């Protein structure tokens, strides 16, 4: 296992040695070192190390320290991040200098030691006066600096000594004690200090610390410093860069790493945090990793946090590319990460249009970029916004081939422990195949509920999802095998998984699994797997699987509590079998007929039950039911192709004769909706129409009169009678004989007087 970064304490930790240098920071450090060693001895050198947050500035300073100390220089280093007052950065320098000189066993001049002592007791009023006198020693300096220093000394007497300029005699004494050794001062994180401190600190660097033989290296993000200068004074804002050029003698930029350097850093970081990840997976999202090493290591840490859960999966099972791309986006913006998940799982969105139509692809990409940039522009657009947009596009394309459930599974793995993984299922499957012990399955389900802290019903449902997925993968692998040995191995996997599926659906010995197996969604998924491989019977092994699959499918059909879903999945609407040959088409057609024949009795019974319930057909009439409209309107429906089911429909229409008044009322309204559906009058789109209604009536002339009798069994309000008379007229156009549509006295109309017969006496209410 590669633990090249194991010495580091975290993603935010800078490197400490050349052994950790993966981005050639040592090259920048060596260039700065050359400037320092070649500067005239009586000059003060100020070097700027520019780079954004996380680009490796502190790491370069650490490498520069190694070079300087090897050359005999005294290195003083501190961070401006903790500065709390206007004089605090310079005060930190004074204190760091004193401590460093002591550590080198160099004694301070008496006058300077007296100033340090004064700083410790500066809370007394007398030292405020001394501080003001100290400020006078700043002269001659520019008026603006004198004004800044005087204000600071009047407010912060505790830091007065830090702002007092060391006199020439002090400098001469220190230089003598140093014996020609160079002093290099690193000031890091100046861009993280309070923006109000930055301008005066830079002025102090320019005027107060212009010491011969001393070199200062300031590391900061130039954009942040320019912004701080602009906020401090409009004068700086007009030419902030010009002001920096007066303060900084020699600038250095942290250069962007080359691709091979970034790959080394990314591989080392990801290996240190998550040693499971394949190298090729890192290469997949390398182009859209941030340029700052600190951010790359943060993404690696985020991946590492998933390792305990990922370790429960096989390496091949994990969607490394999807997880990596998602974490890259998440590190940059949680808002964009949430948006891309929502976009990828939105119903009705087809991202594959990009691959088929160039204009559509460009339109989609621009739409995505616009959305991402809009989400990022709060309050300012980040400099790497295009990189985040590119990552979003890559992730949408990658996720386009995945189901919504799969996308959400990998996105939520950071917050939800999986109950059972594919790898764990395979281990259970192999153990079950040896002894077919029901206890193994029981233990697996209980363990899943405990690990994920989910109800047993949820764990059981996911167990079945994984089982069906495992079987589908085994069949896919069989079809893709290149050698007989490989095929035999995949065939063995398929048989073992099928054995467990048969235990669940046929033997039904586990109550929780049996209940989960009866749900429509998982039943439909398994039936679709069976249907896909119907024609693969090239050898005895495949033929054996097909026979067992058919028996399993019939058990699935029998146990499913949502027969309408399974019936609809056979595509009775369009009969699009998607077969590759006439033989395949015939096999698929025959199989679907078998499935429908097995489901039809329950489907029709459940439909007929709706006629006796209040508003039972309302959703079907509105089109908010996938199968119902087709069942009622299409002449190929089992309602009209199966004599027994047709008789059942007629009998339910006649049920009002022996039912309670509430049932008769419900039946009357539902029968009216039924006839209006036959006439294509309930919504804009329909599976049937007037021609189908004519065909249905011609084949079964008893249905419409039975429905009409149920309607007129209950009188309707006067305002509705005209619509009922219109319905009767429309039914006559279908071919129904007038005598089969009698009109009760309450529906009397002068134009139809000759056809009106007395209303039948009220039916007795059944007990």
C-alpha positions in Angstrom: 0.0 0.0 0.0 1.4 3.4 -1.0 1.5 5.6 2.1 3.6 8.4 0.6 1.6 11.1 2.3 1.2 9.3 5.6 3.6 11.7 7.3 1.1 14.5 6.8 -1.4 15.3 9.5 -4.2 16.2 7.1 -5.2 17.7 3.8 -4.3 21.2 5.0 -0.8 20.2 6.2 2.1 21.5 4.1 5.0 19.2 3.1 8.1 19.3 5.3 10.8 17.7 3.1 11.8 17.2 -0.5 10.7 13.5 -0.2 7.1 14.8 -0.1 7.5 17.2 -3.0 5.4 15.9 -5.8 4.7 19.2 -7.6 8.3 20.6 -8.0 7.9 23.1 -5.2 11.6 22.7 -4.6 12.3 24.3 -8.0 10.5 27.5 -6.9 12.2 27.4 -3.5 15.6 27.1 -5.2 14.9 30.0 -7.5 14.0 32.2 -4.5 17.1 31.0 -2.7 19.3 32.1 -5.6 17.8 35.6 -5.4 18.5 35.7 -1.6 22.1 34.5 -1.8 23.0 36.9 -4.7 21.6 40.0 -3.1 24.2 42.6 -1.9 25.0 42.3 1.8 23.9 45.8 2.6 20.5 45.5 0.9 17.1 44.6 2.3 15.3 42.2 0.0 11.5 41.7 -0.1 10.2 38.8 -2.1 6.6 38.1 -2.8 5.4 34.4 -3.2 2.0 34.7 -4.9 -0.5 31.9 -5.2 -4.2 31.2 -4.4 -5.3 29.5 -1.2 -4.1 25.9 -1.1 -1.6 26.2 -4.0 1.4 25.1 -1.8 3.0 28.4 -0.7 3.7 27.2 2.8 5.2 24.0 1.4 7.5 26.1 -0.7 8.5 28.1 2.3 9.4 24.9 4.2 11.6 23.7 1.3 13.2 27.2 1.1 14.0 27.0 4.9 15.9 23.8 4.2 18.0 25.6 1.6 18.6 28.7 3.7 19.6 26.8 6.9 21.9 24.6 4.9 23.5 27.9 3.7 23.9 29.1 7.3 21.1 31.7 7.3 19.0 32.4 10.3 15.3 31.7 9.3 12.5 33.4 11.2 9.0 32.2 10.3 5.5 33.2 11.5 1.9 33.5 10.3 0.1 36.7 10.0 -3.2 34.9 10.4 -3.4 35.4 14.1 -2.7 39.1 14.0 -5.2 41.0 16.0 -4.1 44.7 15.8 -2.6 47.1 13.4 0.9 46.6 14.8 0.6 43.0 15.6 2.3 41.6 12.4 5.4 43.7 13.0 5.2 42.9 16.7 5.2 39.2 15.9 8.3 39.8 13.8 10.1 41.5 16.7 9.2 38.8 19.2 10.2 36.0 16.7 13.5 37.8 16.0 14.3 38.0 19.7 13.4 34.4 20.3 15.5 33.2 17.3 18.5 35.3 18.5 18.2 33.8 21.9 18.1 30.3 20.5 21.3 31.1 18.6 22.8 32.3 21.9 23.0 35.8 20.6 22.4 38.5 23.3 20.3 41.5 22.5 21.7 45.0 23.0 20.7 46.5 26.3 18.5 49.2 24.7 16.4 46.6 22.8 16.0 44.4 25.9 14.7 47.5 27.6 12.1 48.0 24.9 11.0 44.4 25.2 10.5 44.9 28.9 8.6 48.1 28.2 6.2 46.1 26.0 5.4 43.7 28.9 4.3 46.6 31.2 2.9 48.9 28.5 -0.5 48.9 30.2 0.6 51.6 32.5 -0.1 55.2 31.4 3.5 56.3 31.6 4.4 53.9 28.7 1.7 55.5 26.5 3.7 58.7 26.7 6.9 56.7 25.9 5.1 55.2 22.9 4.4 58.6 21.5 8.0 59.6 21.9 8.9 56.3 20.2 6.8 57.3 17.3 8.8 60.5 16.8 11.8 58.3 16.2 10.1 57.2 12.9 11.1 60.4 11.3 12.1 61.1 8.6 9.5 58.9 7.0 6.6 59.7 4.6 3.8 61.6 6.4 1.2 58.9 5.7 3.4 56.3 7.5 4.1 58.6 10.4 0.3 59.3 10.8 -0.5 55.5 10.7 2.1 54.7 13.3 1.1 57.6 15.6 -2.6 56.5 15.5 -1.6 52.9 16.2 0.6 53.9 19.1 -2.1 56.0 20.7 -4.6 53.2 20.6 -2.5 50.2 21.3 0.1 51.1 23.9 0.5 47.4 24.6 2.2 47.0 21.2 4.1 50.3 21.4 7.5 48.8 21.5 6.9 46.7 18.5 6.3 49.8 16.4 9.3 51.6 17.8 12.0 51.7 15.2 15.2 50.0 16.2 17.9 52.6 16.1 21.1 52.5 14.1 23.1 51.5 17.1 20.8 48.6 17.7 21.2 47.5 14.1 24.9 47.8 14.2 25.0 45.8 17.4 22.8 43.0 16.0 24.8 42.9 12.7 28.0 42.6 14.7 26.6 39.8 16.8 25.3 38.0 13.6 28.8 38.0 12.3 27.7 38.3 8.7 25.0 35.7 8.8 22.0 36.4 6.6 18.5 36.7 8.3 15.5 35.5 6.2 12.0 36.3 7.5 9.0 34.2 6.3 5.6 35.9 6.7 2.9 33.5 5.7 -0.9 33.8 5.5 -0.9 37.6 5.1 -4.0 37.2 2.9 -5.8 35.6 5.8 -5.2 38.4 8.2 -7.8 41.0 8.9 -8.1 43.0 5.7 -7.8 46.2 7.8 -4.3 45.2 8.9 -2.9 44.5 5.5 -2.2 48.0 4.1 -0.4 49.3 7.3 1.5 46.1 7.6 2.8 46.5 4.0 3.7 50.1 4.8 5.6 49.0 7.8 7.4 46.4 5.7 8.4 49.1 3.3 9.4 51.8 5.8 10.1 50.2 9.2 11.8 47.0 8.3 14.1 48.2 5.5 17.1 46.5 7.3 20.4 45.8 5.6 21.2 42.1 5.5 17.6 41.1 6.3 15.4 39.5 3.6 11.6 39.1 3.9 9.5 36.5 2.0 5.8 37.3 2.0 3.4 34.5 0.9 -0.1 35.6 0.0 -2.8 35.5 -2.6 -2.3 38.7 -4.6 -6.0 39.0 -5.4 -6.9 39.0 -1.7 -4.2 41.6 -0.9 -5.3 43.8 -3.8 -8.9 43.6 -2.6 -7.8 44.6 1.0 -5.9 47.6 -0.4 -8.9 48.7 -2.4 -11.2 48.5 0.6 -8.7 50.5 2.7 -8.3 53.3 0.3 -9.6 54.3 -3.1 -6.1 55.5 -4.0 -4.8 52.0 -3.6 -7.8 50.6 -5.5 -6.8 52.6 -8.6 -3.4 51.0 -8.6 -3.2 48.2 -6.0 -0.8 46.3 -8.2 1.5 49.4 -8.5 1.6 49.7 -4.7 2.6 46.0 -4.4 5.4 46.6 -6.8 6.8 49.3 -4.5 6.7 47.0 -1.6 7.8 43.7 -3.2 11.2 43.7 -4.9 11.1 40.3 -6.6 7.8 38.5 -7.2 7.4 34.7 -7.7 4.3 32.9 -8.8 3.3 29.4 -7.7 3.1 27.8 -11.1 0.4 25.3 -12.1 1.6 21.7 -11.9 2.1 19.7 -15.0 -0.3 16.9 -15.6 2.2 14.2 -14.6 2.9 16.1 -11.4 -0.8 16.5 -10.6 -1.3 12.8 -11.3 1.5 11.9 -8.8 0.0 14.1 -6.1 -3.6 12.8 -6.8 -2.5 9.2 -6.7 -0.5 9.6 -3.6 -3.3 11.5 -1.8 -6.0 9.1 -2.8 -3.8 6.1 -2.0 -3.1 7.5 1.4 -6.7 8.1 2.2 -8.5 5.4 0.2 -6.2 2.6 -1.0 -9.0 0.7 -2.7 -9.4 3.2 -5.6 -8.0 2.0 -8.9 -5.4 4.2 -10.7 -7.5 4.4 -13.8 -10.3 5.8 -11.8 -8.1 8.7 -10.6 -7.1 9.3 -14.2 -10.8 9.6 -15.1 -11.4 12.7 -13.0 -7.8 14.1 -13.0 -8.6 16.7 -15.7 -11.2 18.4 -13.5 -9.4 18.2 -10.2 -8.6 21.6 -8.7 -5.1 23.0 -9.3 -4.5 23.7 -5.6 -2.8 20.7 -3.8 -4.7 21.4 -0.6 -8.1 21.0 -2.3 -7.0 17.8 -4.1 -6.0 16.3 -0.7 -9.3 17.5 0.7 -11.2 15.6 -2.0 -9.0 12.5 -1.2 -10.0 12.8 2.4 -13.6 13.0 1.5 -13.2 9.8 -0.5 -11.3 8.2 2.4 -14.2 8.9 4.7 -16.2 6.5 2.4 -13.7 3.7 2.6 -15.3 1.7 5.4 -18.5 1.5 3.3 -16.7 1.1 0.0 -14.6 -1.8 1.4 -17.8 -3.8 1.8 -18.2 -3.8 -2.0 -16.0 -5.4 -4.6 -13.7 -3.0 -6.4 -15.6 -3.7 -9.7 -18.9 -3.0 -8.0 -18.1 0.6 -7.0 -18.8 3.5 -9.3 -15.5 5.2 -8.7 -15.8 7.6 -11.6 -19.3 8.8 -10.5 -18.2 9.1 -6.8 -15.0 10.9 -7.8 -16.7 13.4 -10.0 -19.5 14.0 -7.5 -16.9 14.7 -4.7 -15.0 17.1 -7.0 -18.2 19.1 -7.4 -19.2 18.8 -3.8 -15.8 20.2 -2.6 -16.3 23.2 -4.8 -20.0 23.8 -4.1 -22.6 21.8 -2.2 -25.3 23.8 -4.0 -24.1 22.7 -7.4 -23.7 19.1 -6.1 -27.3 19.1 -5.0 -28.4 20.5 -8.3 -26.6 17.9 -10.4 -28.2 15.0 -8.4 -31.6 16.5 -8.9 -30.9 17.0 -12.7 -29.6 13.5 -13.1 -32.6 11.9 -11.4 -35.3 14.1 -12.9 -38.1 12.2 -14.5 -38.5 12.6 -18.3 -35.0 14.1 -18.8 -33.0 12.3 -21.5 -29.4 13.3 -21.5 -28.6 10.9 -24.2 -29.9 13.4 -26.7 -26.3 14.9 -26.5 -25.0 11.9 -28.3 -27.6 11.9 -31.1 -28.0 15.5 -32.1 -25.1 18.0 -32.2 -27.4 21.0 -31.9 -29.3 19.5 -29.1 -26.0 18.6 -27.4 -24.7 22.2 -27.6 -28.0 23.5 -26.3 -28.0 21.1 -23.4 -24.4 21.9 -22.5 -25.0 25.6 -22.6 -28.1 25.2 -20.4 -26.0 23.2 -17.8 -23.2 25.7 -17.9 -25.6 28.6 -17.4 -27.3 26.9 -14.4 -23.9 26.0 -12.8 -22.4 29.5 -13.2 -25.6 31.0 -11.9 -25.4 28.9 -8.8 -21.8 29.7 -8.2 -22.1 33.5 -8.7 -22.7 34.3 -5.0 -21.4 36.9 -4.4 -18.6 36.5 -6.9 -17.9 33.9 -9.6 -14.9 31.7 -8.5 -11.9 31.6 -10.8 -12.4 27.9 -11.5 -16.1 28.1 -12.3 -15.5 26.6 -15.8 -13.8 23.6 -14.2 -16.8 23.0 -12.0 -19.1 23.3 -15.0 -17.0 20.8 -16.9 -17.2 18.3 -14.0 -20.9 18.7 -13.9 -21.3 17.9 -17.6 -19.0 14.9 -17.2 -21.1 13.6 -14.3 -24.4 14.1 -16.0 -23.1 12.1 -19.0 -21.7 9.4 -16.8 -24.9 9.1 -14.7 -27.1 9.1 -17.8 -26.7 5.3 -18.2 -27.5 4.6 -14.5 -30.8 4.2 -12.8 -32.0 6.9 -10.3 -31.7 4.3 -7.6 -28.1 3.6 -8.5 -27.2 7.3 -8.6 -28.8 8.0 -5.2 -27.2 4.9 -3.7 -23.7 6.2 -4.4 -24.5 9.8 -3.5 -26.0 8.8 -0.2 -23.3 6.3 0.8 -21.6 9.0 2.9 -24.7 9.3 5.1 -26.4 5.9 4.9 -24.6 2.6 5.5 -25.6 0.0 2.9 -27.6 -2.9 4.4 -26.1 -5.5 2.1 -23.7 -5.1 -0.8 -23.3 -7.2 -3.9 -20.1 -8.6 -2.6 -21.7 -9.7 0.6 -24.6 -11.2 -1.2 -22.2 -13.3 -3.4 -20.6 -14.7 -0.3 -24.0 -15.6 1.1 -25.1 -17.1 -2.2 -22.1 -19.4 -2.3 -22.7 -20.5 1.3 -26.4 -21.1 0.6 -25.7 -23.2 -2.5 -23.7 -25.6 -0.3 -26.3 -26.4 2.2 -29.4 -24.4 1.4 -29.7 -23.4 5.0 -32.6 -21.0 5.7 -30.7 -19.8 8.8 -28.1 -18.2 6.6 -30.7 -16.0 4.9 -32.3 -15.2 8.3 -28.9 -14.1 9.7 -28.1 -12.0 6.6 -31.3 -10.1 6.8 -31.0 -9.5 10.6 -27.4 -8.3 10.1 -28.4 -6.0 7.3 -31.1 -4.3 9.5 -28.5 -3.9 12.3 -25.7 -2.5 10.1 -28.0 0.1 8.3 -30.4 0.7 11.2 -33.4 0.1 8.8 -36.6 -1.9 9.3 -36.5 -5.5 8.3 -39.0 -4.9 5.5 -36.6 -2.4 3.9 -33.6 -4.6 4.3 -35.6 -7.5 2.8 -36.6 -5.4 -0.2 -33.0 -4.3 -0.9 -31.8 -7.9 -0.4 -34.1 -8.9 -3.3 -32.9 -6.0 -5.4 -29.3 -7.2 -5.0 -30.3 -10.8 -5.7 -32.0 -9.9 -9.0 -29.1 -7.6 -10.0 -26.7 -10.5 -9.2 -28.6 -12.8 -11.5 -28.8 -10.3 -14.3 -25.1 -9.7 -14.1 -24.4 -13.5 -14.2 -26.5 -13.9 -17.3 -24.8 -10.9 -18.9 -21.4 -12.4 -18.1 -22.4 -15.7 -19.6 -23.3 -14.0 -22.8 -20.1 -12.1 -22.9 -17.8 -15.0 -22.1 -14.9 -15.6 -24.5 -13.8 -19.0 -23.3 -15.6 -22.2 -22.1 -13.9 -21.9 -18.7 -15.2 -18.4 -18.3 -18.7 -19.4 -19.3 -18.7 -22.3 -16.9 -17.8 -20.0 -14.0 -20.5 -17.5 -14.8 -23.0 -20.4 -15.4 -22.2 -21.7 -11.9 -22.8 -18.2 -10.5 -26.2 -18.0 -12.3 -27.3 -21.4 -11.0 -26.4 -20.5 -7.4 -28.2 -17.2 -7.6 -31.3 -18.8 -9.2 -31.4 -21.3 -6.4 -31.7 -18.5 -3.9 -34.4 -16.7 -6.0 -36.4 -19.9 -6.1 -36.1 -20.2 -2.3 -37.6 -16.7 -2.0 -40.4 -16.9 -4.6 -41.3 -20.6 -4.8 -40.5 -22.0 -1.3 -41.5 -18.7 0.4 -40.1 -19.9 3.8 -39.0 -16.5 4.9 -42.0 -14.3 5.8 -40.2 -10.9 5.5 -38.6 -11.9 2.1 -41.9 -13.3 0.9 -43.7 -10.0 1.7 -41.0 -8.0 -0.1 -41.1 -10.4 -3.0 -44.8 -9.8 -3.5 -44.3 -6.1 -4.3 -44.9 -5.0 -7.9 -41.6 -3.3 -8.6 -39.3 -6.1 -7.7 -41.6 -8.6 -9.4 -41.6 -6.6 -12.6 -37.8 -6.3 -12.5 -37.4 -10.1 -12.2 -39.9 -10.8 -15.0 -38.0 -8.3 -17.3 -34.8 -10.3 -16.7 -36.6 -13.5 -17.6 -38.1 -12.0 -20.7 -34.8 -10.7 -21.9 -33.2 -14.1 -22.1 -36.1 -16.1 -23.5 -34.4 -17.0 -26.7 -30.9 -17.9 -25.3 -31.2 -21.7 -25.5 -28.0 -22.5 -27.4 -26.9 -25.4 -25.1 -28.2 -27.6 -22.3 -27.1 -25.2 -19.6 -29.0 -22.3 -21.0 -32.0 -24.4 -21.8 -32.1 -25.6 -18.2 -32.0 -22.1 -16.9 -34.8 -21.0 -19.2 -37.1 -23.8 -17.9 -36.4 -22.9 -14.3 -36.9 -19.2 -15.0 -40.3 -19.8 -16.5 -41.4 -21.7 -13.3 -40.0 -18.9 -11.2 -41.8 -16.3 -13.3 -45.1 -18.0 -12.8 -44.5 -18.1 -9.0 -43.7 -14.4 -9.2 -47.0 -13.7 -11.1 -49.0 -15.6 -8.6 -47.6 -13.9 -5.5 -47.5 -10.3 -6.8 -49.9 -8.0 -5.1 -49.9 -5.5 -8.1 -51.0 -7.6 -11.1 -51.9 -4.4 -13.0 -48.2 -3.3 -13.0 -47.0 -6.7 -14.3 -49.8 -6.7 -17.0 -48.8 -3.2 -18.1 -45.1 -4.2 -18.2 -46.0 -6.7 -21.0 -46.8 -3.7 -23.2 -50.3 -4.5 -24.4 -50.6 -1.0 -25.7 -48.1 -1.1 -28.6 -46.9 -4.7 -28.7 -43.3 -3.5 -29.2 -41.4 -6.8 -28.6 -38.0 -5.5 -29.6 -37.0 -8.9 -31.0 -34.1 -9.5 -33.3 -35.7 -12.2 -35.5 -39.2 -13.6 -36.4 -38.6 -16.6 -34.1 -37.6 -14.3 -31.2 -40.7 -12.2 -31.9 -42.9 -15.2 -31.8 -41.3 -16.4 -28.5 -41.7 -13.0 -27.0 -45.3 -12.7 -28.1 -46.2 -16.2 -26.7 -44.5 -15.4 -23.4 -46.3 -12.1 -23.0 -49.6 -13.9 -23.8 -48.8 -16.4 -21.1 -48.1 -13.7 -18.6 -51.3 -11.8 -19.5 -53.4 -14.9 -19.3 -52.1 -15.6 -15.8 -52.7 -12.1 -14.7 -56.0 -11.3 -16.5 -58.4 -12.9 -14.0 -57.1 -10.9 -11.1 -56.7 -7.8 -13.1 -60.3 -7.9 -14.3 -61.6 -8.9 -10.9 -59.9 -5.9 -9.3 -61.2 -3.6 -12.0 -64.8 -4.9 -11.6 -64.5 -4.3 -7.8 -64.0 -0.6 -8.6 -67.5 -0.4 -10.2 -69.0 -0.9 -6.7 -66.9 1.7 -4.9 -67.5 5.4 -4.7 -65.5 7.2 -7.5 -64.0 3.8 -8.3 -63.4 4.7 -12.0 -62.6 8.3 -11.5 -58.8 8.0 -11.8 -59.1 5.7 -14.8 -61.5 8.1 -16.6 -59.1 10.9 -15.9 -56.2 9.0 -17.4 -54.3 8.8 -14.1 -54.1 5.0 -14.3 -51.6 3.3 -16.5 -53.6 0.2 -17.5 -57.2 1.0 -16.6 -58.0 3.1 -19.7 -56.7 0.4 -22.1 -58.6 -2.3 -20.3 -61.9 -0.5 -20.7 -61.5 1.1 -24.1 -59.5 -1.3 -26.2 -61.2 -4.2 -28.0 -58.1 -6.4 -27.3 -58.6 -6.1 -23.6 -59.3 -9.4 -21.7 -62.6 -7.8 -20.7 -63.7 -8.4 -24.3 -61.5 -11.3 -25.5 -62.2 -13.7 -22.6 -65.8 -14.9 -22.3 -65.6 -15.6 -18.6 -64.2 -12.2 -17.9 -66.8 -10.5 -20.0 -69.5 -12.3 -18.1 -67.9 -11.1 -14.9 -68.2 -7.5 -16.1 -71.9 -7.9 -17.0 -72.6 -9.5 -13.7 -71.0 -6.7 -11.8 -73.2 -4.2 -13.7 -76.2 -6.2 -12.5 -75.0 -6.3 -8.9 -77.1 -3.3 -8.1 -80.3 -5.4 -8.0 -79.2 -7.0 -4.8 -77.0 -4.3 -3.3 -77.5 -1.5 -0.8 -78.5 2.0 -2.0 -74.9 3.4 -1.5 -73.5 0.6 -3.7 -76.2 1.2 -6.3 -75.3 4.9 -6.4 -71.6 4.2 -6.8 -72.4 1.6 -9.5 -74.6 4.1 -11.4 -71.9 6.8 -11.5 -69.1 4.4 -12.4 -71.2 2.8 -15.1 -71.8 6.2 -16.6 -68.0 6.8 -16.6 -67.5 3.4 -18.2 -69.8 4.2 -21.1 -68.4 7.6 -21.6 -64.9 6.1 -21.9 -66.1 3.7 -24.6 -67.3 6.7 -26.5 -64.0 8.6 -26.1 -65.6 11.3 -23.9 -63.5 11.4 -20.7 -60.2 12.9 -21.7 -58.2 14.1 -24.7 -56.2 10.9 -25.3 -57.6 7.4 -25.4 -56.6 3.8 -26.2 -59.9 3.3 -28.0 -62.5 5.4 -29.7 -65.9 5.1 -31.4 -64.7 2.3 -33.7 -63.5 0.2 -30.8 -66.8 0.8 -29.1 -68.7 -0.5 -32.2 -66.5 -3.6 -32.3 -67.0 -4.3 -28.6 -70.7 -3.9 -28.9 -70.9 -6.1 -31.9 -69.0 -8.8 -30.2 -70.8 -8.4 -26.8 -74.1 -6.7 -27.2 -75.1 -7.4 -23.6 -72.5 -5.1 -22.0 -73.8 -1.6 -22.9 -77.4 -2.4 -22.0 -76.3 -3.8 -18.6 -74.3 -0.7 -17.9 -77.3 1.5 -19.0 -79.6 -0.4 -16.7 -77.2 0.3 -13.8 -77.1 4.0 -14.6 -80.9 4.6 -14.7 -81.3 2.5 -11.6 -80.6 5.8 -9.7 -82.4 9.0 -10.7 -80.1 11.9 -11.4 -80.7 15.6 -10.7 -82.7 17.6 -13.3 -79.6 19.5 -14.4 -77.8 16.3 -15.3 -80.6 14.7 -17.3 -79.7 16.4 -20.5 -76.2 14.9 -20.5 -77.7 11.5 -19.8 -80.1 11.9 -22.7 -77.1 12.8 -24.9 -75.2 9.7 -23.7 -78.2 7.6 -24.8 -78.2 9.3 -28.2 -74.4 8.6 -28.6 -74.9 5.0 -27.7 -77.6 4.6 -30.4 -75.0 5.8 -32.9 -72.7 2.9 -31.8 -75.4 0.5 -32.9 -77.2 -0.3 -29.7 -80.9 -1.0 -30.4 -83.3 1.6 -28.9 -85.2 -0.9 -27.0 -82.0 -1.9 -25.1 -81.7 1.7 -23.8 -85.1 2.2 -22.1 -85.8 5.6 -20.6 -87.4 5.8 -17.1 -90.2 8.2 -16.3 -87.8 10.7 -14.6 -85.8 10.9 -17.8 -89.0 11.6 -19.9 -88.5 13.8 -22.9 -91.2 14.8 -25.4 -89.2 13.8 -28.4 -88.6 10.3 -26.9 -92.0 9.7 -25.3 -92.7 6.7 -27.5 -89.6 4.9 -26.0 -90.2 5.7 -22.4 -91.3 2.9 -20.1 -92.2 3.0 -16.4 -89.3 2.8 -14.0 -88.8 -0.6 -12.4 -89.8 -0.9 -8.8 -87.0 -0.3 -6.3 -84.9 -3.4 -5.7 -85.0 -5.0 -2.3 -82.0 -4.2 -0.2 -80.0 -7.3 0.5 -79.3 -8.3 4.1 
